[in-house]
Amino acid sequence: MAKILGIDLGTTNSCMAVMEGGQGTVLENSEGARTTPSIVAFTKSGERLVGQAAKRQAVTNPKNTVFSSKRLIGRKYSELTEEDKKVPYEIVEAPNGDAYIRVDVGGEKKTFSPQEIASMVLAKLKADAESKLGETITEAVITVPAYFNDAQRNATKAAGEIAGLKVRRIINEPTAAALAYGLDKKSNENIAVYDLGGGTFDVSIIEIEDGTFTVLATGGDTHLGGDDFDERIVEWAVAEFRRSDRIDLTKDPAAMGRLKEEAEKAKKELSSALSAQLNLPFIAVGKDGPHHLDLSLGRPQFEMMTGDLLARTVQPVQNALRDAGISASQLGKVLLVGGSTRMPAVERQVKELLGCEPSHSLNPDE
């Protein structure tokens, strides 16, 4: 029997898996990575890049590199907030009122629906899965945030179909997380899924009863994620370098691209170490020759400069508990989902808010 591909179509990164011997198995993409950036770019020559290749050239080609398109899928242009429109690429209103994306493809202006962009990411995942498994994939199950409405769910399904996939089912992300943790085989309980990804934050309260999952309440912040934590490191490093070397790195897109990558690495390092080094040789050239960036960032300093970001997760958690009509003490388990939950400060806050030790049995990225 042909395999059905399970896809987590994320705002920042996507992940795919198949069932093997009754177990979910994450598949690596063609680059050997277990997650794929949900990014599509169009070059001057008209070439289309998807995933890591698109991410690598994002800083030098910002207006034609589409990221976070999941925030637009199935939405009308009139529904978008100013925050939604804060992207370097152009968002326009389609004749039917939907939000569309306009980019330059080989010197020609072209307009794409968010589901067409999503389909390009899904098509790459499909092709990579087929290459890895050595068989044709025609069917998929795709996850969506619990708060997605019918229009957003239908648009996600349409994206799968454009990519050549028959979408067997659309599953809520927190339900998918609970299934991945094997909670359908456990006793009846209420659980919380705390999902802090690269671009969005979601919290869901789920009731599990006789293997049936019911999302009691959901909340979150669609503009809060690991990217915001990276940005704080970038802002700090730019200010430090301006003070010490009297050079403004924001005027050099290539330098900013290198710095953003280094900031992300430092953030990840600070999850296991008490300090991280940002080291970028030849980051700039001044009148006196080349300049190098070499800065040390301690975990306490990082936590202090991102404390307000973490504080933004408190209200959605409290609201979700209230809407579900339960207290934190009635939760049987807390699941951490999304790579950003690896930050020690996140875990401390979750323990403080929900009063129990979060589960660590799975990789939160997957």
C-alpha positions as CSV (number, residue, x, y, z in Angstrom):
1,M,0.0,0.0,0.0
2,A,1.4,3.4,-1.0
3,K,2.5,5.6,1.9
4,I,0.5,8.7,3.0
5,L,2.8,11.7,3.8
6,G,2.2,13.5,7.0
7,I,3.1,17.2,6.7
8,D,3.4,20.0,9.3
9,L,3.2,23.0,7.0
10,G,4.8,25.6,9.4
11,T,4.9,29.4,9.2
12,T,8.8,29.3,9.4
13,N,9.7,25.6,8.8
14,S,7.9,22.5,7.6
15,C,8.4,18.9,8.5
16,M,7.3,15.6,6.9
17,A,6.9,12.0,8.1
18,V,5.5,8.6,7.2
19,M,4.3,5.7,9.3
20,E,6.7,2.8,9.4
21,G,6.0,-0.2,11.5
22,G,3.2,1.7,13.3
23,Q,5.6,4.5,14.2
24,G,5.8,8.0,12.7
25,T,9.2,8.5,11.1
26,V,10.5,12.0,10.1
27,L,12.0,12.1,6.6
28,E,15.1,14.1,5.7
29,N,14.8,16.5,2.7
30,S,17.2,16.5,-0.2
31,E,19.7,18.7,1.7
32,G,19.8,16.1,4.5
33,A,17.8,18.3,7.0
34,R,14.8,17.1,9.0
35,T,13.0,20.4,8.6
36,T,12.6,22.7,5.5
37,P,12.3,26.5,5.6
38,S,8.8,27.5,4.4
39,I,10.3,30.0,2.0
40,V,10.0,30.5,-1.8
41,A,12.2,32.9,-3.8
42,F,12.3,34.1,-7.4
43,T,15.7,35.1,-8.9
44,K,16.5,37.7,-11.6
45,S,17.0,34.9,-14.0
46,G,13.4,33.7,-13.3
47,E,14.6,30.6,-11.3
48,R,12.4,29.5,-8.4
49,L,14.1,28.5,-5.2
50,V,12.4,26.7,-2.3
51,G,13.6,25.9,1.3
52,Q,17.2,26.4,2.4
53,A,18.3,27.7,-1.1
54,A,15.6,30.4,-0.8
55,K,16.5,31.3,2.8
56,R,20.2,31.7,1.9
57,Q,19.6,34.5,-0.5
58,A,16.8,36.2,1.4
59,V,18.8,39.2,2.6
60,T,20.1,40.2,-0.9
61,N,16.7,39.6,-2.6
62,P,14.1,40.5,0.0
63,K,11.4,41.8,-2.3
64,N,11.2,38.5,-4.2
65,T,11.6,36.1,-1.2
66,V,8.3,35.0,0.3
67,F,8.3,33.9,3.9
68,S,5.5,33.5,6.5
69,S,2.9,33.2,3.7
70,K,0.9,30.9,6.0
71,R,-0.3,34.1,7.8
72,L,-2.1,35.1,4.5
73,I,-3.6,31.8,3.5
74,G,-7.4,31.8,3.1
75,R,-7.6,35.5,4.3
76,K,-9.2,38.5,2.7
77,Y,-6.9,41.6,2.1
78,S,-9.3,43.7,4.3
79,E,-8.7,41.3,7.3
80,L,-4.9,41.9,7.3
81,T,-3.4,44.0,10.1
82,E,-0.5,46.4,9.7
83,E,1.7,43.8,11.4
84,D,0.7,41.3,8.6
85,K,1.8,43.7,5.9
86,K,5.3,44.3,7.5
87,V,7.1,42.2,5.0
88,P,9.6,43.2,2.3
89,Y,7.6,41.6,-0.5
90,E,4.4,43.2,-1.9
91,I,0.9,42.0,-0.7
92,V,-1.9,43.1,-3.0
93,E,-5.7,42.7,-3.1
94,A,-7.0,40.1,-5.7
95,P,-10.2,40.8,-7.7
96,N,-12.1,38.4,-5.3
97,G,-10.8,40.4,-2.2
98,D,-8.2,37.8,-1.2
99,A,-4.7,38.7,-0.1
100,Y,-2.2,37.8,-2.9
101,I,1.6,38.2,-3.2
102,R,3.3,40.1,-6.0
103,V,6.9,39.4,-6.9
104,D,9.3,40.0,-9.8
105,V,10.0,36.8,-11.7
106,G,12.9,37.2,-14.2
107,G,12.0,40.9,-14.8
108,E,8.2,40.3,-15.0
109,K,5.7,41.1,-12.3
110,K,3.7,38.1,-11.3
111,T,1.0,37.6,-8.7
112,F,0.5,34.4,-6.6
113,S,-2.1,33.3,-4.1
114,P,-0.7,32.3,-0.7
115,Q,-1.9,28.7,-1.5
116,E,0.2,28.7,-4.7
117,I,3.2,29.7,-2.6
118,A,2.4,27.0,0.0
119,S,2.0,24.4,-2.8
120,M,5.6,25.1,-3.9
121,V,6.8,24.2,-0.4
122,L,4.5,21.1,-0.4
123,A,5.8,20.1,-3.9
124,K,9.4,20.2,-2.7
125,L,8.4,18.0,0.4
126,K,6.6,15.6,-1.9
127,A,9.5,15.3,-4.3
128,D,12.0,14.9,-1.5
129,A,9.9,12.2,0.2
130,E,9.5,10.3,-3.1
131,S,13.3,10.4,-3.6
132,K,13.9,9.2,-0.1
133,L,11.3,6.4,-0.2
134,G,11.8,5.4,-3.8
135,E,8.0,5.5,-4.5
136,T,5.4,7.9,-5.7
137,I,3.4,9.8,-3.1
138,T,-0.1,10.8,-4.0
139,E,-1.8,11.4,-0.6
140,A,-1.1,13.5,2.4
141,V,-2.4,14.6,5.9
142,I,-1.6,18.2,6.6
143,T,-1.7,20.0,9.9
144,V,-3.1,23.5,10.5
145,P,-3.4,25.8,13.6
146,A,-6.5,25.0,15.7
147,Y,-7.8,28.6,15.2
148,F,-7.8,28.3,11.4
149,N,-11.3,28.9,10.0
150,D,-13.0,27.0,7.2
151,A,-11.6,29.3,4.5
152,Q,-8.0,28.8,5.8
153,R,-8.5,25.1,6.0
154,N,-9.9,24.9,2.5
155,A,-7.0,27.0,1.2
156,T,-4.5,24.7,2.8
157,K,-6.2,21.7,1.2
158,A,-6.2,23.5,-2.1
159,A,-2.4,24.1,-1.7
160,G,-1.9,20.3,-1.3
161,E,-4.0,19.6,-4.4
162,I,-2.0,22.2,-6.5
163,A,1.1,20.3,-5.4
164,G,-0.4,17.0,-6.7
165,L,-1.5,15.6,-3.4
166,K,-4.9,14.2,-2.4
167,V,-5.3,15.6,1.1
168,R,-6.9,12.9,3.1
169,R,-7.3,15.0,6.2
170,I,-6.6,18.4,7.7
171,I,-5.6,17.9,11.4
172,N,-5.3,20.6,14.1
173,E,-1.6,21.0,15.0
174,P,-2.2,20.5,18.8
175,T,-4.1,17.3,18.1
176,A,-1.3,16.1,15.8
177,A,1.2,16.9,18.7
178,A,-0.9,14.9,21.1
179,L,-1.0,12.0,18.7
180,A,2.8,12.2,18.1
181,Y,3.3,11.9,21.9
182,G,1.1,8.8,21.9
183,L,-1.5,10.3,24.2
184,D,-4.4,8.6,22.4
185,K,-3.2,5.4,24.1
186,K,-3.1,6.9,27.6
187,S,-5.8,7.5,30.1
188,N,-8.4,10.3,29.8
189,E,-7.0,13.7,30.7
190,N,-6.8,17.4,29.9
191,I,-3.5,18.5,28.3
192,A,-2.0,21.8,27.2
193,V,0.1,22.2,24.0
194,Y,2.4,25.2,24.2
195,D,3.7,25.8,20.7
196,L,6.4,28.5,20.2
197,G,7.7,28.2,16.7
198,G,9.8,30.4,14.5
199,G,7.1,32.9,13.6
200,T,4.0,32.2,15.7
201,F,2.9,31.2,19.2
202,D,-0.1,29.0,19.9
203,V,-1.5,27.4,23.1
204,S,-4.3,24.9,23.1
205,I,-6.1,23.1,25.8
206,I,-7.2,19.6,24.7
207,E,-9.6,17.1,26.3
208,I,-8.7,13.4,25.6
209,E,-11.5,11.0,26.3
210,D,-11.5,7.4,25.0
211,G,-9.0,8.2,22.3
212,T,-11.1,11.2,21.1
213,F,-9.5,14.6,21.0
214,T,-11.5,17.8,21.6
215,V,-9.8,21.2,21.5
216,L,-11.5,23.0,24.4
217,A,-9.8,26.4,23.8
218,T,-7.0,27.9,21.8
219,G,-5.1,31.2,21.9
220,G,-1.8,32.7,20.9
221,D,0.0,35.5,19.0
222,T,0.5,35.1,15.3
223,H,3.4,37.5,15.3
224,L,5.6,36.1,18.0
225,G,8.3,33.4,17.6
226,G,12.0,32.6,17.5
227,D,12.6,35.1,14.7
228,D,11.8,37.9,17.2
229,F,14.3,36.6,19.6
230,D,17.0,36.5,16.9
231,E,16.1,40.0,15.9
232,R,16.9,41.2,19.5
233,I,20.4,39.7,19.2
234,V,20.9,41.4,15.8
235,E,19.8,44.8,17.2
236,W,22.1,44.4,20.2
237,A,25.1,43.4,18.0
238,V,24.5,46.3,15.5
239,A,24.4,48.8,18.4
240,E,27.6,47.3,20.0
241,F,29.5,47.3,16.7
242,R,28.4,50.9,16.0
243,R,29.7,51.9,19.4
244,S,33.0,50.1,19.2
245,D,33.8,50.4,15.4
246,R,31.7,53.4,14.4
247,I,30.2,51.5,11.5
248,D,26.5,51.0,10.8
249,L,26.0,47.4,9.6
250,T,22.3,48.0,8.7
251,K,23.5,49.8,5.5
252,D,25.1,46.5,4.3
253,P,22.5,43.8,3.4
254,A,25.1,41.1,3.0
255,A,26.6,41.9,6.5
256,M,23.1,41.8,8.0
257,G,22.4,38.5,6.4
258,R,25.6,37.0,8.0
259,L,24.7,38.6,11.3
260,K,21.1,37.2,11.3
261,E,22.5,33.7,10.8
262,E,25.1,34.2,13.6
263,A,22.4,35.5,15.9
264,E,20.2,32.4,15.3
265,K,23.3,30.2,16.1
266,A,24.0,32.1,19.3
267,K,20.4,31.8,20.4
268,K,20.5,28.0,19.9
269,E,23.8,27.8,21.7
270,L,22.4,29.7,24.7
271,S,19.9,26.9,25.2
272,S,22.6,24.7,26.5
273,A,25.5,27.0,27.3
274,L,25.7,30.0,29.6
275,S,27.3,32.2,27.0
276,A,27.7,32.3,23.2
277,Q,30.2,34.0,20.9
278,L,29.2,36.0,17.8
279,N,32.3,35.9,15.6
280,L,32.2,37.3,12.1
281,P,35.5,38.1,10.5
282,F,35.7,40.8,7.8
283,I,32.1,41.9,8.5
284,A,32.8,45.5,7.3
285,V,35.5,47.6,5.7
286,G,36.4,51.1,7.0
287,K,38.9,53.7,6.0
288,D,41.4,51.9,8.2
289,G,40.8,48.5,6.6
290,P,38.7,45.4,7.4
291,H,36.7,45.2,10.7
292,H,35.8,42.0,12.5
293,L,32.8,41.5,14.8
294,D,33.6,39.5,18.0
295,L,31.0,39.7,20.8
296,S,30.2,37.6,23.8
297,L,26.5,37.3,24.9
298,G,25.6,35.7,28.2
299,R,22.3,33.8,28.8
300,P,21.2,36.2,31.6
301,Q,21.7,39.2,29.3
302,F,19.9,37.5,26.5
303,E,17.0,36.6,28.8
304,M,16.8,40.2,30.0
305,M,16.7,41.6,26.5
306,T,13.9,39.2,25.4
307,G,11.9,39.2,28.6
308,D,9.1,41.3,27.2
309,L,8.7,38.8,24.2
310,L,8.3,35.9,26.6
311,A,5.9,37.9,28.7
312,R,3.6,38.1,25.7
313,T,2.9,34.3,26.0
314,V,1.3,34.7,29.5
315,Q,-2.0,36.3,28.6
316,P,-2.9,33.8,25.8
317,V,-2.2,30.9,28.2
318,Q,-4.4,32.3,30.9
319,N,-7.1,33.1,28.4
320,A,-7.0,29.6,27.0
321,L,-7.4,28.1,30.5
322,R,-10.3,30.4,31.3
323,D,-12.0,29.7,28.0
324,A,-11.6,26.0,28.5
325,G,-13.2,26.4,32.0
326,I,-10.4,24.6,33.8
327,S,-7.5,25.5,36.1
328,A,-3.8,24.7,35.6
329,S,-4.0,22.1,38.4
330,Q,-6.5,20.1,36.3
331,L,-3.9,19.6,33.5
332,G,-2.5,16.1,33.2
333,K,0.4,17.0,30.9
334,V,2.0,20.0,29.1
335,L,3.6,19.4,25.7
336,L,6.2,21.7,24.3
337,V,6.1,22.1,20.5
338,G,8.3,24.3,18.3
339,G,12.1,24.8,18.4
340,S,11.9,28.0,20.4
341,T,10.6,26.0,23.4
342,R,14.2,24.8,23.9
343,M,15.1,28.1,25.5
344,P,15.5,27.5,29.3
345,A,13.5,30.7,30.1
346,V,10.5,29.3,28.1
347,E,10.5,26.1,30.2
348,R,10.8,28.1,33.4
349,Q,7.8,30.2,32.4
350,V,5.7,27.2,31.4
351,K,6.4,25.6,34.8
352,E,5.5,28.8,36.6
353,L,2.3,29.3,34.6
354,L,1.0,25.7,34.5
355,G,2.5,24.2,37.6
356,C,3.8,21.0,36.0
357,E,7.0,19.6,34.3
358,P,6.7,19.8,30.5
359,S,7.1,16.6,28.6
360,H,10.5,16.1,26.8
361,S,9.9,12.8,25.1
362,L,9.9,14.2,21.5
363,N,12.0,16.6,19.5
364,P,9.9,19.9,19.6
365,D,10.8,20.8,16.0
366,E,9.2,17.5,14.8
